[in-house]
Amino acid sequence: MFKTKLLSALVLFSMTLGCTRPEPQAGEDAKSTVERLTTQAPASDVAQAVAGLNEFTLTLNRNTTNAAKNVITSPASITTALSMASAGAAGTTLDAFRSTLNIGLPQEDFHAAMNTLDRALASRGQGQQGTNGRPFKLAIVNQTFAQKGFRLEQGYLDLLARQYGTGLKLLDFKTQPEPARKSINAFVSYHTADLIPELLAEGIITADTRVVLANAVYFNASWQSPFEKSATSPGSFTLEGGSKVQVPLMRDGALPARSATIAGVDVVELPYQGNEVSMLLMAPAAGQLAAFENSLDVAKLDSYLAALAPGQLEFSMPKFEIDLETMLSAPLQTQGLGVAFSSEADFSGMTGDRSLSISDVVHHAVIKVTEEGTEAAGATAVVFGETSVPVTRPVRIDRPFVFFIRDNATGALLFMGHVVDPR
């Protein structure tokens, strides 16, 4: 049987706020009439969903990370996109999504938990500051684009609207694939302040394209205790091979922060304004980054968090920026999602037939960390084609380290990566 393809492109990008021009109209609105649910899923369901997705994220990191270069991904973007795709899966394909994403809840309860998590994240940092004089921002936005006249199951559209707040816009992929691609790119470019002018490269959208699921995650926050720019000065950073380089190090001689040292790993939690979201830094001994990441799972992450204690630190760490594209198709298949990429894929919950499969998953990530705070964002396009205070102690993040941006209340991992060379 001829099998159509689902192409998933996950792109993470920095974004600024304050764009005042009108939003481009990328297609005709035809959204579900169902309103997004505002009821709260049980806290135990949210915790179970987050724990499973975090385990998936750490496994994916082990399968994609490269100890020779800086790495950044957005677990929030990847898991939201895959969760929306899973809502249209059936049979063994749905089983594969549930196994790969570690979904232990019934499907309806899982999507309700994702809705509650998303709305909780959107509430963070009310009245707090972001970087560059802008307000604190943590937002997840979803959008569906579909071929005019192409039938999608109403139940699927209603679920996306009800649990993910996803609207629907109609485009003509069949006869105008290039204008359709540019319309989607214009939509994305608008929501990224033109920093991602071309989310979908030429050739991704074809006359066989039928549906594009788009997701965006944006984060902009100031540190609870910003670093003084005047204190930043060159310092030594030890690379994995043992050589040393000079890089700008942010410094604070009396930084209030929770920290711990466990088996030679320095762990520091740096909260953002409002103390609802934090950056978690983990610096093993130089030369041990790969071994450390390979051993990191949810249980070990939880043990590090449990060991953190408040105090004052004589602290230093490098400023850094990372821009990285990662191909995720192979690792996702390795982790058990292979059937979704094959001729046996079943997305009949989305279309009523078995004409779709996944062809590719691409992730692009950018993050910027400065004395002021952090700015990062994520966007996803899923394209369906036919077929007590102790004494101040010194902590120096002066060697390769792992970082997470983490929601404190739920434990959800928003961004993660590692820095091997701040230059």
Beta strands, then each sheet from edge to edge (+ up, - down):
strand 1: 6-12
strand 2: 28-29
strand 3: 71-73
strand 4: 137-147
strand 5: 167-171
strand 6: 209-222
strand 7: 233-238
strand 8: 244-262
strand 9: 265-271
strand 10: 277-283
strand 11: 309-318
strand 12: 320-327
strand 13: 358-369
strand 14: 373-385
strand 15: 393-396
strand 16: 401-407
strand 17: 413-419
sheet 1: 2+ 5- 4- 6+ 14- 1+ 13+ 12-
sheet 2: 3+ 17- 16+ 10- 9+ 8- 7+
sheet 3: 3+ 17- 16+ 10- 9+ 8- 11+ 15+
end
